[in-house]
């Protein structure tokens, strides 16, 4: 049997890379947590790319008074969040895990901690909107000190350092003539938020890349199924407003996206003879809706000519809609 030095070097390289990746992840979590509890002056001095939205966009206003209110009411909101997780998110995760033959998932203990969400800035729209509604966007940061335990089959584990960052839209509609003057609320993320967390306990086994990615994808999908556009979290404030009008509003129109081509992509397929090429495809994400083009083999200049249509539930105005994310992947092995 022929042995190579690579058999000795490869585990060392893998161990070093794994350690560095964990350090970077831990640093990112610590920065996010500091952003949630520190003053804005400390945030600015700590790291430029973690600045609140009002620094970059002049039409987004500071709202420190809202953060003070959130800090005061968070213990009470904590109980509401526990009920939402137990009654809505847990059943959805159970259904998703059942597709992977993983059964008996349930949350055993949920302590969301003392660190409240933080609003980095707020924008209220006053142009090109209906007189019957109020629309505002909130730049949400949440880096919790939560302690959530769950069981999966015969294993027990936990989630700590849960973090979420995204742009939340709040729509107050319809405006009515009786108190509280607003008939209801629609709350949703414009796009999939950035979500990160740390798995602890026996499920450190899920630190394996495949299982870890699967669990993270399921959690993001469940958040998207609840409150990422076009899905919304409706809250009725008046008996005069039917709940169905908030839960299932009429669409405003259809957004059509045309992905034509890309040029000079990275060469992911290394070849001994020749320069090497890639097998690229593109992923289009609008809110919680996602579309994928076909794979174009052996090229760094793909032409897809791909069309997709998205039902839009926001007013058709460029300043009111979220971002359209287009991610180009050059490794076809990641295609499911």
LOGU-774801 format. One line per field, with one value per residue (C-alpha): residue number from 1; x, y, z. Coordinates in pm, whole numbers, plus 50000, padded with zeros to 5 digits. Example, Ala and Ser with C-alpha at 12.3 -4.5 7.8 and 13.67 -1.06 7.14 Angstrom:
<nodes>
num <- (1:2)
east <- (51230:51367)
north <- (49550:49894)
up <- (50780:50714)
</nodes>
This chain:
<nodes>
num <- (1:2:3:4:5:6:7:8:9:10:11:12:13:14:15:16:17:18:19:20:21:22:23:24:25:26:27:28:29:30:31:32:33:34:35:36:37:38:39:40:41:42:43:44:45:46:47:48:49:50:51:52:53:54:55:56:57:58:59:60:61:62:63:64:65:66:67:68:69:70:71:72:73:74:75:76:77:78:79:80:81:82:83:84:85:86:87:88:89:90:91:92:93:94:95:96:97:98:99:100:101:102:103:104:105:106:107:108:109:110:111:112:113:114:115:116:117:118:119:120:121:122:123:124:125:126:127:128:129:130:131:132:133:134:135:136:137:138:139:140:141:142:143:144:145:146:147:148:149:150:151:152:153:154:155:156:157:158:159:160:161:162:163:164:165:166:167:168:169:170:171:172:173:174:175:176:177:178:179:180:181:182:183:184:185:186:187:188:189:190:191:192:193:194:195:196:197:198:199:200:201:202:203:204:205:206:207:208:209:210:211:212:213:214:215:216:217:218:219:220:221:222:223:224:225:226:227:228:229:230:231:232:233:234:235:236:237:238:239:240:241:242:243:244:245:246:247:248:249:250:251:252:253:254:255:256:257:258:259:260:261:262:263:264:265:266:267:268:269:270:271:272:273:274:275:276:277:278:279:280:281:282:283:284:285:286:287:288:289:290:291:292:293:294:295:296:297:298:299:300:301:302:303:304:305:306:307:308:309:310:311:312:313:314:315:316:317:318:319:320:321:322:323:324:325:326:327:328:329:330:331:332:333:334:335:336)
east <- (50000:50144:50135:50170:50266:49925:49764:49945:49910:49541:49404:49624:49504:49143:49184:49343:49076:48800:48950:48982:48623:48497:48696:48548:48197:48247:48384:48082:47846:48024:48012:47640:47569:47769:47565:47247:47347:47594:47531:47550:47874:48035:47901:48055:48392:48378:48321:48227:48039:47803:47667:47292:47101:47052:47427:47412:47068:46963:46591:46620:46587:46735:46488:46663:46337:46188:46480:46418:46053:46152:46385:46103:45839:46070:45993:45624:45691:45907:45598:45430:45742:45751:45394:45470:45768:45581:45251:45363:45732:45762:45491:45642:45990:45844:45690:46012:46230:45987:46094:46444:46311:46387:46094:45988:46130:46005:46118:46167:46273:46267:46441:46479:46704:46722:46864:46576:46570:46723:46599:46889:46667:46314:46177:45816:45680:45477:45474:45300:45100:44731:44561:44423:44754:45084:45402:45729:46051:46251:46616:46603:46898:46849:47148:46997:47134:46870:46886:46660:46663:46504:46491:46517:46450:46677:46909:46892:47052:47018:47040:47237:47357:47062:47098:46879:46920:46688:46458:46110:45813:45514:45194:44916:44586:44309:44284:43946:43745:43735:44008:44273:44240:44424:44233:44529:44897:45093:45450:45698:46059:46119:46385:46513:46689:47043:47012:47290:47299:47518:47427:47525:47492:47472:47381:47738:47726:47527:47843:47905:47860:47567:47348:47434:47337:47016:46903:46989:46804:46496:46492:46531:46255:46019:46086:46022:45698:45569:45682:45898:45721:45474:45398:45292:45221:44875:44756:44393:44334:43964:43658:43552:43837:43808:44126:44126:44185:44513:44618:44538:44548:44490:44812:44930:45076:45331:45705:45881:46255:46474:46817:47008:47376:47696:48055:48402:48292:48533:48680:48573:48655:49032:49177:49522:49497:49347:49235:48940:48578:48262:47904:47719:47358:47182:46944:46691:46547:46259:46141:46070:46030:46326:46391:46685:46803:46924:47290:47514:47801:48168:48159:48248:48021:47677:47366:47050:46771:46566:46232:46043:45740:45674:45338:45388:45183:45351:45267:45441:45688:46068:46105:45855:45979:46266:46579:46605:46901:47070:47340:47550:47700:47974:47970:47692:47752:47558:47252:46977)
north <- (50000:50336:50609:50977:51277:51416:51167:51340:51697:51686:51634:51914:52154:52053:52107:52450:52560:52439:52628:52949:52920:52878:53181:53396:53276:53349:53695:53772:53661:53871:54180:54130:54085:54397:54588:54482:54606:54888:55254:55373:55560:55236:55059:55317:55289:54909:54830:55034:54764:54699:55054:55113:55196:55566:55624:55516:55639:55999:55915:55663:55820:55724:55586:55541:55614:55300:55093:55225:55120:54775:54732:54812:54585:54298:54080:54089:54039:53747:53545:53622:53510:53183:53109:53191:52954:52672:52695:52798:52736:52400:52223:52357:52234:51894:51866:51976:51732:51449:51474:51374:51087:51283:51264:51368:51722:51951:52251:52162:52495:52845:53131:53419:53616:53977:54138:54290:54347:54673:54904:55053:55301:55366:55499:55613:55646:55957:55950:55725:55541:55503:55749:55445:55303:55383:55204:55198:54998:54900:54795:54510:54370:54087:53922:53731:53568:53298:52946:52717:52340:52088:51714:51529:51158:51033:51335:51653:51977:52350:52677:52971:53304:53325:53627:53779:54092:54215:54489:54456:54628:54729:54820:54984:54942:55028:55360:55385:55653:55476:55402:55275:55450:55158:54844:54609:54547:54348:54264:54094:54085:54223:53956:53651:53788:53692:53421:53269:53057:52820:52455:52311:51982:51644:51805:51923:51627:51860:52065:51831:52047:51855:51826:52175:52332:52128:52252:52613:52591:52449:52730:52998:52836:52833:53200:53270:53072:53288:53643:53689:53852:53745:53582:53822:53817:53978:54140:54255:54564:54623:54400:54606:54462:54097:53904:53760:54105:54129:53768:53745:54090:54135:54135:54465:54313:54074:54138:53975:53906:53825:53672:53701:53612:53646:53698:53613:53394:53207:52883:52620:52309:52265:52083:51937:52020:52356:52651:52492:52608:52603:52475:52790:52852:53152:53174:53460:53547:53791:53782:53419:53318:53157:53053:52874:52879:52577:52467:52568:52318:52400:52777:53097:53307:53145:53261:53155:53367:53271:53429:53413:53592:53697:53796:54131:54226:54564:54885:54890:55162:55123:55283:55043:54702:54498:54383:54128:53903:53713:53467:53295:52959:52803:52461:52243:51985:52216:52194:51997)
up <- (50000:49900:50160:50083:50295:50202:50441:50726:50603:50506:50863:50992:50722:50787:51163:51119:50869:51102:51396:51195:51073:51429:51544:51265:51348:51718:51639:51422:51697:51958:51736:51670:52040:52124:51865:52041:52386:52319:52248:51889:51960:52076:51768:51536:51706:51706:51341:51038:50843:51136:51140:51173:50856:50940:50893:50528:50422:50498:50477:50763:51106:51441:51693:52026:52202:52044:52174:52524:52497:52367:52662:52900:52742:52643:52950:52854:52482:52585:52679:52345:52156:52350:52248:51884:51884:52057:51871:51521:51458:51638:51429:51107:51201:51288:50941:50770:50967:50893:50528:50644:50858:51177:51416:51767:51755:52030:52232:52599:52746:52600:52778:52534:52765:52874:52558:52355:51979:51863:51588:51391:51207:51084:50756:50718:50364:50284:49902:49651:49915:49984:50222:50399:50524:50693:50580:50772:50751:51060:51051:51303:51501:51748:51917:52206:52517:52478:52619:52417:52470:52236:52181:51852:51877:52154:52141:52342:52243:52257:52069:52203:52065:51826:51598:51331:51120:50849:50724:50874:50716:50925:50740:50941:50757:50722:50902:51077:51258:51595:51845:51803:51460:51293:51198:51190:51129:50875:50982:50751:50633:50284:50223:50408:50718:50812:51078:51286:51600:51797:51850:52188:52372:52206:51876:51840:51602:51379:51341:51051:50737:50584:50895:51016:50683:50675:51017:50936:50605:50777:51036:50767:50561:50859:50934:50566:50572:50856:50785:50476:50181:50043:50381:50655:51027:51062:51383:51405:51620:51551:51522:51220:51012:50897:50970:50617:50467:50659:50610:50239:50077:49706:49500:49357:49042:48895:48886:48589:48612:48311:48380:48054:48094:48296:48188:48317:48608:48833:48700:48951:48749:48746:48449:48397:48028:47943:48152:48332:48329:48541:48540:48651:48741:48899:49194:49199:49540:49593:49953:50040:49675:49501:49141:48980:48622:48432:48457:48167:48147:48085:48047:48231:48006:48047:47864:48046:47894:48201:48293:48622:48760:49119:49262:49434:49740:49794:49607:49269:49353:49346:49689:49848:49738:49877:49702:49424:49506:49224:49332:49067:49167:48958:49126:48988:49262:49498:49277:49451)
</nodes>
